[in-house]
Amino acid sequence: MFASRSSNQGTAEERLWRAVLARTLEEWVRGPLSFRRKAEQYLFDDQRDFETVCSSAGMDPGYLRARLRAVRAHLMHEREPQARRV
């Protein structure tokens, strides 16, 4: 997810934007329903700011979105009722 640096390195600006993304991810996973919806829209559908924020954080937006889609698909599969999985 990060360019070839550990999460504790990078410029102050990169660390700031990583914190913004981390907060958005936290809201997507644990926030109140309205926050989860806004975070999901931003993480999966935003076509303008998401790429800028990821780039500012030193991250590849395409890679991050692909990983997030995989996580979302996994979570949706886990929540699917057992009868529908057969």
Secondary structure, DSSP 8 states (H G I E B T S, - for coil): -BSSS-TT-S-HHHHHHHHHHHHHHHHHHHS-HHHHHHHHHHHHH-SSHHHHHHHHTTB-HHHHHHHHHHHHHHHHHHHS-HHHH-
